[in-house]
Amino acid sequence: MVVQRYGRRGGALAVAAALMAGGCAGPEDDPRPGGDPTRTVRDAAAVLTRAGSAKASTSMEMATGGTRVTIRGEGGYDFRRRTGRLQVVLPKDAAGTDEHRPITELLAPGALYMKNRGAGVPADKWVRVDTTTLDDGNLVTGGATDPAVAAELLRGAQQVTYVGQVDLAGVKVGHYRGVADLAAAARVASPQVRGALAAAAKGFAKDAVPFDAYFDAEGRLRKVRHQFSFANQGRTTAVASTTLLYAFGTPVDVRLPGRADLYAGKIKV
């Protein structure tokens, strides 16, 4: 398969843009496990692995062509197998006339599979992208941040502060704020996502990624919002990615496509 490559700076943004074109609680309710804000945040990936799986909702806000748009996704993720399935819904065009078919995305270690990708790809074929070759490690490219990579990025958390307790969909959670260092996260990430984070550390305009993360009383990451910055044609472009996790333990069935199901042509942008 041949996937069109992009320049190091702003490449991931180009791919994502192409997708669019084609109360007080008692101690028992304290959502601050361990009491150390930095440790709580850095342990996010490990705790999710122990939790097993969860349903996931994602959103990605970005500006393209002077218009701010949001891409949304729904599905589930298995943190032990590092596999997930999302239905990603693209927004209408600026004129509000064009509808886009949802893109099915399968997430796996080192790979992103997309169906209904458009841009000349047959409807019955999947596009496979090696996430270790992407400038952003699939933090932005697919229009939805891989939940495992989002959590692993928090291993590089620095300057973490506990903001306070809030209610998130009826669950008391602790709100933490800080900055994640991409290079630091890549050095200590799990082997399955290390390559993707290492690619992101080289490709992003800045290593520092501001975040807001929310944890329940069991230390499980319930929501995380990352703010990425790209150097794009001499200008800095901001992309905000949010991942919401809930219904822990829900089975997630992910069957990766075989070689015959993959598109072998060049993707039009």
Backbone bond lengths (Angstrom), bond angles and torsions (degrees), N, CA, C in turn:
res aa  C-N    CA-C-N  psi(-1)  N-CA   C-N-CA  omega(-1)  CA-C   N-CA-C  phi
1 M - - - 1.467 - - 1.510 109.99 -
2 V 1.326 116.52 144.78 1.457 120.85 178.13 1.516 108.10 -118.37
3 V 1.290 116.36 120.12 1.461 121.44 176.19 1.513 108.32 -110.33
4 Q 1.308 116.99 131.52 1.453 120.33 -179.26 1.510 110.73 -61.94
5 R 1.322 117.11 131.67 1.445 122.12 -178.69 1.518 110.24 -94.82
6 Y 1.309 115.39 161.89 1.463 122.13 -177.99 1.509 108.90 -129.99
7 G 1.317 115.43 166.79 1.452 120.34 177.16 1.513 111.29 -64.66
8 R 1.316 115.57 159.28 1.459 120.46 -176.93 1.513 112.12 -59.17
9 R 1.295 118.80 -44.55 1.462 121.75 -177.80 1.525 110.24 -90.35
10 G 1.284 117.19 122.89 1.450 121.16 176.26 1.515 114.24 82.00
11 G 1.349 118.32 4.81 1.450 120.80 -178.11 1.506 112.64 -63.06
12 A 1.316 117.18 -46.70 1.465 120.57 -178.68 1.517 110.47 -61.41
13 L 1.318 116.48 -37.57 1.465 120.06 178.90 1.517 110.18 -62.51
14 A 1.331 116.82 -38.15 1.455 120.71 -179.79 1.517 111.10 -64.25
15 V 1.326 117.15 -40.46 1.463 119.98 179.74 1.512 110.40 -66.85
16 A 1.337 117.58 -45.06 1.461 120.51 179.50 1.523 110.52 -62.27
17 A 1.313 117.05 -40.11 1.462 120.33 178.51 1.525 110.45 -65.77
18 A 1.330 116.17 -34.36 1.459 119.90 178.58 1.518 110.77 -65.82
19 L 1.313 117.12 -35.59 1.463 120.68 176.27 1.519 110.31 -58.57
20 M 1.310 116.37 -40.52 1.458 119.86 -178.40 1.523 110.49 -71.14
21 A 1.291 115.41 -36.24 1.457 117.66 177.67 1.530 109.54 -69.74
22 G 1.165 126.06 -42.81 1.473 129.41 177.07 1.550 103.57 -87.79
23 G 42.877 136.89 -24.02 1.532 148.44 -131.97 1.492 113.27 81.67
24 C 1.395 125.01 163.91 1.448 126.79 -179.66 1.520 108.80 -100.52
25 A 1.302 115.68 143.67 1.448 120.18 -179.25 1.514 110.81 -115.07
26 G 1.321 115.51 154.98 1.455 120.38 176.02 1.504 110.14 -78.05
27 P 1.353 117.88 175.46 1.457 121.15 -178.07 1.522 112.60 -57.63
28 E 1.377 117.21 -34.11 1.455 118.56 -177.59 1.521 112.36 -69.06
29 D 1.328 118.03 -16.39 1.454 121.92 179.78 1.525 112.60 -104.32
30 D 1.294 116.92 7.24 1.460 121.20 -175.71 1.522 109.90 -66.38
31 P 1.351 118.73 113.14 1.463 121.09 -179.65 1.524 112.29 -84.91
32 R 1.315 117.48 40.42 1.463 121.30 178.14 1.527 108.64 -127.31
33 P 1.350 118.38 68.11 1.462 120.02 -178.68 1.515 111.66 -60.05
34 G 1.332 116.07 129.73 1.460 120.71 177.73 1.511 113.75 85.20
35 G 1.326 117.90 -25.71 1.450 121.06 176.65 1.515 115.54 80.66
36 D 1.350 118.85 -14.13 1.456 121.93 -178.88 1.529 108.30 -96.52
37 P 1.323 118.74 109.42 1.468 120.47 -175.94 1.526 113.71 -56.07
38 T 1.323 117.11 -45.03 1.468 119.63 -177.63 1.521 111.37 -64.17
39 R 1.329 116.57 -43.68 1.461 120.15 -179.98 1.518 111.34 -65.01
40 T 1.324 117.26 -41.02 1.463 120.99 178.59 1.527 110.79 -56.78
41 V 1.330 116.15 -46.66 1.460 120.75 -177.45 1.528 111.19 -70.19
42 R 1.318 117.80 -44.42 1.465 120.20 -178.35 1.525 112.91 -66.28
43 D 1.327 117.20 -23.67 1.466 121.17 -179.92 1.526 113.07 -85.63
44 A 1.319 118.01 3.32 1.467 121.20 -174.45 1.522 112.48 -53.60
45 A 1.327 117.92 -49.25 1.464 121.22 -176.30 1.526 111.52 -64.17
46 A 1.328 117.18 -41.84 1.460 120.68 -179.28 1.521 111.77 -64.38
47 V 1.331 116.23 -41.55 1.466 120.05 -179.70 1.532 110.33 -67.25
48 L 1.323 117.86 -38.62 1.463 120.63 178.51 1.530 111.06 -65.97
49 T 1.314 117.00 -35.56 1.461 119.93 176.48 1.522 110.56 -61.89
50 R 1.316 117.11 -41.92 1.463 120.49 177.27 1.524 111.34 -67.17
51 A 1.327 117.14 -33.23 1.467 120.80 179.00 1.519 111.44 -68.49
52 G 1.308 117.48 -28.25 1.458 122.32 175.12 1.511 114.42 97.59
53 S 1.321 117.91 -76.21 1.458 120.66 -174.52 1.524 109.90 -148.75
54 A 1.308 115.53 168.83 1.466 120.67 -179.78 1.513 109.61 -164.62
55 K 1.326 115.68 159.52 1.455 120.58 167.65 1.528 107.72 -77.64
56 A 1.310 116.17 154.23 1.462 120.00 -176.79 1.521 111.07 -139.32
57 S 1.329 115.06 140.35 1.462 122.65 170.42 1.518 107.15 -122.86
58 T 1.305 116.56 137.38 1.461 120.05 -178.22 1.522 110.22 -129.98
59 S 1.306 115.26 154.81 1.464 120.97 171.18 1.512 108.49 -147.22
60 M 1.318 115.60 145.85 1.460 121.00 178.51 1.518 108.49 -135.60
61 E 1.321 115.50 119.39 1.453 121.53 -179.24 1.521 109.30 -105.97
62 M 1.317 115.64 130.87 1.459 119.37 179.08 1.520 109.35 -153.30
63 A 1.309 114.78 162.42 1.459 120.92 178.69 1.520 108.34 -106.94
64 T 1.316 115.52 130.17 1.456 119.90 176.59 1.523 108.63 -143.15
65 G 1.323 117.08 130.10 1.458 121.03 -179.43 1.508 113.72 61.87
66 G 1.331 116.54 29.15 1.454 120.78 179.93 1.504 114.21 80.84
67 T 1.337 117.66 2.56 1.457 121.85 -179.95 1.519 110.19 -118.04
68 R 1.327 116.42 134.48 1.462 120.12 176.78 1.517 109.32 -89.25
69 V 1.319 115.58 126.99 1.463 120.67 -177.47 1.529 109.31 -128.28
70 T 1.335 115.02 161.69 1.460 121.02 179.21 1.523 109.76 -130.72
71 I 1.321 116.37 129.21 1.459 123.02 174.83 1.520 107.26 -102.84
72 R 1.336 117.46 131.46 1.460 120.62 -177.32 1.525 111.23 -119.00
73 G 1.324 115.22 149.36 1.457 120.09 179.57 1.512 111.67 -138.68
74 E 1.338 116.47 151.24 1.459 122.90 178.04 1.522 108.65 -138.59
75 G 1.323 116.06 141.11 1.458 118.62 177.63 1.510 111.47 169.33
76 G 1.326 115.68 -143.34 1.454 120.58 -178.84 1.513 111.00 -150.13
77 Y 1.339 115.66 165.02 1.460 120.40 -176.74 1.521 110.03 -144.88
78 D 1.339 115.79 136.70 1.461 122.92 175.78 1.528 107.77 -104.13
79 F 1.328 117.04 108.45 1.460 120.81 -174.31 1.529 112.84 -78.02
80 R 1.298 117.91 -13.74 1.464 119.77 176.06 1.521 110.93 -82.33
81 R 1.320 115.52 -43.08 1.469 119.62 178.93 1.528 112.14 -86.56
82 R 1.318 116.62 -12.33 1.472 122.02 -177.16 1.524 110.45 60.48
83 T 1.331 116.36 41.36 1.457 121.43 177.26 1.523 109.70 -129.01
84 G 1.330 116.00 148.13 1.451 120.05 -179.79 1.507 111.83 -153.33
85 R 1.311 115.68 167.01 1.462 122.57 178.87 1.523 108.10 -137.50
86 L 1.343 116.45 128.46 1.457 122.06 179.61 1.521 110.16 -132.51
87 Q 1.323 115.45 145.19 1.455 121.78 167.90 1.522 106.40 -103.63
88 V 1.304 116.32 112.33 1.459 121.76 -175.51 1.522 109.52 -100.75
89 V 1.325 115.91 123.26 1.465 121.89 -177.01 1.516 109.49 -104.03
90 L 1.302 115.82 121.48 1.461 121.37 179.38 1.523 110.06 -86.51
91 P 1.312 117.84 147.50 1.470 120.44 179.65 1.520 111.44 -73.07
92 K 1.331 115.16 163.60 1.451 119.60 172.33 1.516 109.79 -64.56
93 D 1.308 115.60 158.74 1.457 119.03 174.18 1.519 109.29 -65.05
94 A 1.321 115.70 166.52 1.467 120.69 -175.37 1.524 112.32 -53.87
95 A 1.333 117.09 -34.28 1.457 120.59 -179.40 1.519 112.31 -76.19
96 G 1.352 115.96 -12.30 1.451 120.63 178.13 1.511 113.68 76.62
97 T 1.346 117.42 20.48 1.463 120.05 -175.00 1.526 112.97 -106.66
98 D 1.311 118.62 -32.11 1.460 120.91 -174.28 1.516 111.65 -92.14
99 E 1.328 116.22 129.45 1.454 121.89 174.24 1.525 108.44 -97.74
100 H 1.318 117.17 145.04 1.453 122.09 178.86 1.521 109.40 -116.49
101 R 1.318 115.99 136.74 1.451 119.64 175.80 1.526 108.60 -69.31
102 P 1.328 117.68 142.22 1.475 119.60 176.96 1.524 110.65 -59.48
103 I 1.298 115.88 142.19 1.462 121.77 175.89 1.520 108.51 -95.05
104 T 1.319 117.10 127.17 1.458 120.90 174.16 1.518 108.28 -87.38
105 E 1.321 116.06 125.98 1.462 120.74 179.52 1.519 109.66 -119.06
106 L 1.315 115.66 131.02 1.459 122.38 172.48 1.523 107.36 -109.35
107 L 1.325 115.70 128.01 1.456 121.79 -177.71 1.520 108.79 -107.58
108 A 1.316 116.17 132.71 1.458 121.84 -179.24 1.530 108.39 -147.04
109 P 1.343 118.24 162.16 1.461 119.36 179.14 1.529 112.03 -55.82
110 G 1.318 115.93 117.62 1.459 121.26 177.18 1.514 115.55 77.47
111 A 1.336 118.23 5.42 1.458 118.38 -175.52 1.519 111.70 -147.51
112 L 1.326 114.95 149.34 1.454 124.25 172.92 1.519 107.48 -128.00
113 Y 1.340 116.96 125.63 1.454 122.57 177.49 1.528 108.34 -110.32
114 M 1.332 116.81 134.25 1.458 121.04 -179.14 1.524 110.64 -129.86
115 K 1.330 116.01 133.40 1.459 122.62 175.83 1.521 108.36 -120.22
116 N 1.336 116.30 147.90 1.471 122.24 -170.74 1.519 110.05 64.97
117 R 1.313 115.73 33.97 1.464 122.41 -179.05 1.520 111.76 -66.46
118 G 1.354 116.14 -26.08 1.458 118.60 -177.19 1.516 111.01 76.53
119 A 1.322 116.97 -156.21 1.469 123.09 176.60 1.526 112.01 53.38
120 G 1.344 115.95 40.69 1.453 119.84 175.90 1.507 115.57 88.52
121 V 1.321 118.58 1.36 1.459 121.95 179.60 1.528 109.03 -84.87
122 P 1.339 119.35 126.94 1.469 120.91 178.76 1.525 111.45 -56.22
123 A 1.331 116.34 146.69 1.466 121.74 -174.39 1.522 112.80 -62.30
124 D 1.336 117.61 -25.86 1.462 119.94 -176.76 1.524 113.02 -95.21
125 K 1.325 117.41 7.51 1.457 121.00 -177.35 1.533 111.86 -111.98
126 W 1.324 114.23 153.38 1.467 122.04 176.92 1.522 109.67 -105.07
127 V 1.301 116.07 145.88 1.465 122.47 170.90 1.521 107.76 -100.84
128 R 1.309 117.32 128.29 1.464 121.33 177.30 1.525 109.20 -108.82
129 V 1.324 115.92 129.95 1.462 122.08 178.98 1.520 108.81 -121.52
130 D 1.314 116.26 129.21 1.466 121.84 175.23 1.525 107.80 -77.60
131 T 1.333 117.19 109.09 1.471 119.73 -174.14 1.517 113.05 -70.22
132 T 1.332 117.96 -16.88 1.471 119.58 178.50 1.523 111.59 -76.59
133 T 1.350 117.03 -9.08 1.468 120.54 177.52 1.519 112.12 -101.98
134 L 1.333 117.60 -4.60 1.462 121.23 -179.81 1.523 110.29 -82.09
135 D 1.325 115.28 144.84 1.462 119.89 179.90 1.518 112.65 -61.98
136 D 1.328 117.31 -21.74 1.463 120.37 -176.86 1.525 112.94 -116.21
137 G 1.348 118.30 2.94 1.446 120.63 179.02 1.518 113.77 62.96
138 N 1.321 117.60 24.20 1.462 126.02 -176.39 1.525 113.16 66.84
139 L 1.308 116.61 31.50 1.464 120.19 168.34 1.525 110.63 -77.91
140 V 1.344 116.06 -24.05 1.457 120.64 -176.63 1.530 112.42 -133.98
141 T 1.312 118.43 -34.56 1.456 123.15 -168.73 1.518 114.78 -48.88
142 G 1.338 118.30 -48.15 1.450 120.53 -175.09 1.508 115.10 -76.97
143 G 1.321 117.64 0.52 1.455 120.32 -176.37 1.513 112.64 82.49
144 A 1.329 116.49 -0.66 1.464 122.85 176.08 1.524 107.68 -150.81
145 T 1.302 116.91 131.95 1.466 120.40 179.92 1.523 109.63 -75.94
146 D 1.330 116.02 129.49 1.465 121.06 175.20 1.528 108.24 -55.07
147 P 1.352 119.45 121.45 1.468 120.69 -176.40 1.522 114.01 -56.73
148 A 1.332 117.58 -36.52 1.465 119.53 178.96 1.519 111.01 -67.29
149 V 1.320 116.98 -42.14 1.467 120.63 179.15 1.523 110.31 -66.57
150 A 1.337 116.96 -37.38 1.464 120.70 177.59 1.523 110.76 -61.08
151 A 1.347 116.47 -41.65 1.458 120.57 179.65 1.524 111.55 -72.38
152 E 1.336 116.58 -41.22 1.464 120.32 179.84 1.524 111.69 -64.39
153 L 1.323 116.81 -31.11 1.462 120.20 177.44 1.526 110.89 -59.28
154 L 1.326 116.66 -30.26 1.463 120.56 -179.24 1.534 112.47 -70.85
155 R 1.316 117.62 -10.76 1.473 119.39 174.12 1.524 111.03 -63.04
156 G 1.321 116.00 -21.79 1.459 120.58 178.26 1.512 112.62 -97.28
157 A 1.342 117.14 21.64 1.468 121.15 -176.70 1.523 112.12 -64.61
158 Q 1.315 115.88 136.47 1.466 123.72 177.50 1.526 108.94 -138.88
159 Q 1.315 115.83 163.19 1.470 121.85 177.34 1.526 110.92 52.89
160 V 1.340 116.94 40.75 1.463 121.30 -175.08 1.521 110.67 -81.84
161 T 1.319 115.47 133.91 1.462 121.19 175.28 1.529 109.11 -129.38
162 Y 1.323 115.42 148.32 1.456 121.05 175.47 1.521 107.75 -90.09
163 V 1.327 116.83 118.83 1.453 121.27 -175.09 1.523 111.33 -84.34
164 G 1.332 116.20 -40.14 1.456 119.91 -178.81 1.513 111.22 151.34
165 Q 1.322 114.77 -178.48 1.457 120.52 -179.01 1.519 110.56 -98.12
166 V 1.331 115.95 136.70 1.466 121.59 178.91 1.527 108.94 -135.63
167 D 1.325 115.24 167.62 1.456 121.17 176.46 1.527 108.62 -100.71
168 L 1.329 116.20 126.85 1.456 121.80 179.80 1.531 108.37 -123.69
169 A 1.315 116.10 103.09 1.463 122.09 -179.60 1.523 111.46 52.92
170 G 1.333 116.15 42.25 1.454 121.30 177.21 1.512 115.48 85.12
171 V 1.329 117.18 3.10 1.469 121.82 179.72 1.526 109.21 -114.06
172 K 1.327 117.47 130.98 1.468 121.00 176.06 1.526 108.67 -74.71
173 V 1.311 115.41 125.21 1.460 120.73 -178.69 1.523 109.99 -132.34
174 G 1.310 115.31 154.85 1.447 121.25 174.85 1.518 109.88 -95.42
175 H 1.323 115.91 133.14 1.457 122.46 -177.16 1.534 108.69 -99.05
176 Y 1.338 115.67 124.17 1.462 122.09 179.80 1.522 108.76 -121.66
177 R 1.316 115.21 146.10 1.463 120.25 -179.54 1.526 108.91 -133.55
178 G 1.311 115.52 142.72 1.460 118.90 179.80 1.513 111.25 -175.24
179 V 1.325 114.78 -161.76 1.460 122.15 179.60 1.526 107.56 -131.51
180 A 1.326 116.39 130.59 1.462 120.76 177.90 1.525 109.35 -99.38
181 D 1.317 115.69 133.37 1.455 121.71 178.14 1.528 108.42 -94.81
182 L 1.327 117.12 116.04 1.454 121.58 -176.25 1.522 112.86 -59.84
183 A 1.322 116.88 -45.92 1.462 120.22 -178.01 1.521 110.82 -65.00
184 A 1.326 116.91 -41.77 1.464 120.45 179.32 1.521 110.66 -64.41
185 A 1.334 117.05 -41.03 1.465 120.95 179.22 1.518 110.91 -64.07
186 A 1.331 117.04 -40.92 1.466 120.81 -179.12 1.521 111.56 -62.33
187 R 1.309 117.13 -34.84 1.475 120.30 -177.46 1.520 112.28 -68.13
188 V 1.333 118.02 -30.23 1.469 120.78 -174.64 1.530 112.47 -114.30
189 A 1.322 117.89 7.01 1.464 121.34 -176.89 1.524 111.22 -69.82
190 S 1.318 116.02 160.74 1.456 121.64 174.94 1.528 109.25 -62.69
191 P 1.341 117.44 149.43 1.472 120.01 -176.65 1.522 113.61 -55.45
192 Q 1.338 117.51 -32.98 1.467 120.10 -176.27 1.521 113.14 -66.05
193 V 1.322 118.01 -27.22 1.470 120.03 -175.99 1.533 112.10 -118.20
194 R 1.316 116.34 1.92 1.471 119.47 -176.57 1.521 111.84 -60.83
195 G 1.340 116.80 -40.88 1.458 119.97 -178.83 1.512 112.47 -64.14
196 A 1.336 116.01 -40.13 1.461 119.92 -179.55 1.522 110.99 -65.70
197 L 1.333 116.98 -44.36 1.463 120.12 -179.97 1.525 111.40 -68.40
198 A 1.326 117.09 -34.83 1.465 119.84 177.70 1.521 110.37 -64.31
199 A 1.334 116.62 -38.45 1.460 120.22 176.89 1.522 110.82 -65.31
200 A 1.335 116.33 -40.86 1.461 120.13 179.21 1.523 111.05 -64.69
201 A 1.339 116.10 -38.39 1.463 119.85 -179.19 1.528 111.48 -62.23
202 K 1.330 116.60 -29.50 1.462 120.73 179.27 1.527 111.98 -85.40
203 G 1.330 116.66 -29.03 1.454 119.88 -170.57 1.509 117.10 -95.64
204 F 1.332 117.83 -22.90 1.459 119.65 -177.86 1.530 111.44 -74.67
205 A 1.327 114.66 153.40 1.459 119.40 178.48 1.518 111.16 -64.55
206 K 1.342 116.42 -34.47 1.464 121.54 -179.93 1.525 109.61 -135.08
207 D 1.336 116.37 145.86 1.463 120.46 176.06 1.524 111.60 -74.23
208 A 1.331 116.97 -27.80 1.459 121.68 -174.56 1.525 110.82 -80.93
209 V 1.345 116.58 123.71 1.463 122.60 -179.84 1.529 108.67 -122.08
210 P 1.333 118.62 105.09 1.466 120.71 177.44 1.535 110.48 -62.67
211 F 1.326 116.08 145.26 1.460 119.35 179.73 1.522 111.30 -145.73
212 D 1.328 115.07 157.56 1.456 124.64 166.97 1.521 105.94 -125.45
213 A 1.339 117.37 124.58 1.458 121.56 -176.71 1.520 109.97 -127.48
214 Y 1.326 115.96 145.44 1.460 121.75 -175.78 1.531 109.26 -127.41
215 F 1.345 116.68 126.60 1.455 122.32 -175.57 1.523 110.53 -122.80
216 D 1.350 115.95 143.12 1.457 119.38 176.30 1.532 110.49 -87.24
217 A 1.325 116.88 -176.67 1.467 121.63 -174.75 1.514 112.38 -66.18
218 E 1.335 118.49 -17.53 1.458 122.18 178.56 1.525 112.07 -94.04
219 G 1.317 115.68 6.14 1.457 119.90 179.09 1.512 114.42 79.82
220 R 1.335 117.10 11.12 1.468 120.13 -179.38 1.528 110.47 -84.59
221 L 1.296 115.78 134.15 1.457 121.70 176.45 1.524 108.91 -68.12
222 R 1.316 116.82 120.36 1.462 121.73 179.48 1.521 112.55 -100.40
223 K 1.310 116.07 -31.92 1.459 120.33 -178.55 1.512 108.82 -156.15
224 V 1.314 115.80 140.66 1.464 120.09 174.33 1.522 108.44 -143.85
225 R 1.310 114.99 137.64 1.467 122.14 178.14 1.516 107.97 -124.30
226 H 1.318 115.73 117.83 1.463 121.76 177.75 1.523 109.42 -105.65
227 Q 1.318 116.34 145.74 1.457 121.41 176.92 1.522 108.81 -118.52
228 F 1.323 115.02 108.71 1.458 121.65 -176.89 1.525 110.60 -98.62
229 S 1.329 115.72 150.58 1.464 120.98 177.65 1.523 109.19 -126.95
230 F 1.338 115.89 133.16 1.448 122.20 178.51 1.523 110.10 -119.85
231 A 1.320 115.52 141.50 1.452 120.25 169.31 1.522 106.51 -88.89
232 N 1.327 116.80 110.88 1.458 121.54 -173.97 1.519 109.47 -127.60
233 Q 1.345 116.09 107.07 1.458 122.15 -179.97 1.525 111.61 53.67
234 G 1.319 115.09 45.27 1.452 120.85 176.51 1.509 115.42 82.44
235 R 1.334 117.63 -2.74 1.455 121.06 179.31 1.522 110.22 -119.93
236 T 1.317 116.05 150.31 1.461 120.84 177.93 1.520 109.24 -90.17
237 T 1.321 115.71 125.49 1.451 121.78 179.67 1.519 109.30 -112.05
238 A 1.318 116.90 133.40 1.461 122.16 -178.04 1.527 110.28 -100.61
239 V 1.326 115.30 137.59 1.457 122.78 175.49 1.522 107.62 -130.97
240 A 1.327 116.93 126.93 1.463 121.41 178.21 1.520 108.91 -109.69
241 S 1.336 116.45 122.92 1.455 121.90 -178.82 1.521 109.79 -116.33
242 T 1.338 116.86 129.46 1.458 121.73 -179.15 1.519 109.87 -122.21
243 T 1.328 116.74 134.36 1.463 123.04 175.82 1.519 108.61 -123.11
244 L 1.330 116.26 127.33 1.460 122.82 179.53 1.523 108.01 -115.98
245 L 1.348 116.96 128.61 1.466 122.36 -178.02 1.522 110.08 -118.00
246 Y 1.330 116.71 137.59 1.464 121.07 -178.36 1.532 109.00 -159.43
247 A 1.343 117.00 175.60 1.475 122.32 179.64 1.523 110.85 50.83
248 F 1.324 115.85 54.62 1.457 120.96 -179.76 1.527 110.60 -61.94
249 G 1.331 115.19 141.38 1.453 120.71 -178.73 1.515 114.06 94.67
250 T 1.340 117.47 -8.11 1.461 120.63 177.91 1.535 109.70 -65.90
251 P 1.330 118.30 126.56 1.471 120.00 179.92 1.528 111.64 -61.58
252 V 1.313 115.42 143.38 1.463 121.33 179.00 1.524 108.07 -126.01
253 D 1.320 116.30 114.02 1.465 121.53 -177.75 1.523 109.45 -97.36
254 V 1.324 116.18 112.49 1.460 121.28 179.90 1.528 108.45 -124.33
255 R 1.327 116.41 117.24 1.458 122.21 176.64 1.518 108.50 -115.31
256 L 1.300 116.35 111.20 1.458 120.44 -177.06 1.523 110.53 -72.98
257 P 1.323 117.17 142.95 1.470 120.80 -178.61 1.522 111.88 -68.27
258 G 1.327 115.17 150.76 1.456 120.56 175.85 1.510 111.49 -81.51
259 R 1.323 115.76 174.39 1.458 120.73 -176.68 1.530 111.67 -59.12
260 A 1.331 116.81 -37.65 1.467 120.12 -177.85 1.531 112.12 -68.43
261 D 1.319 117.33 -18.66 1.460 121.50 -178.81 1.521 112.87 -90.03
262 L 1.323 117.71 -3.37 1.460 121.41 -176.32 1.521 111.41 -91.39
263 Y 1.316 115.35 144.62 1.468 122.13 177.00 1.518 108.91 -80.38
264 A 1.331 115.74 129.19 1.467 120.26 -175.54 1.526 112.89 -102.92
265 G 1.325 117.88 1.72 1.449 120.69 -176.82 1.508 113.56 -91.67
266 K 1.313 115.17 -173.02 1.464 122.13 179.07 1.508 109.96 -94.65
267 I 1.334 116.56 135.55 1.453 121.14 -177.54 1.514 110.04 -82.91
268 K 1.328 116.04 130.71 1.468 120.61 174.59 1.512 109.98 -82.17
269 V 1.302 119.05 143.84 1.462 123.35 179.54 1.513 109.46 -117.11
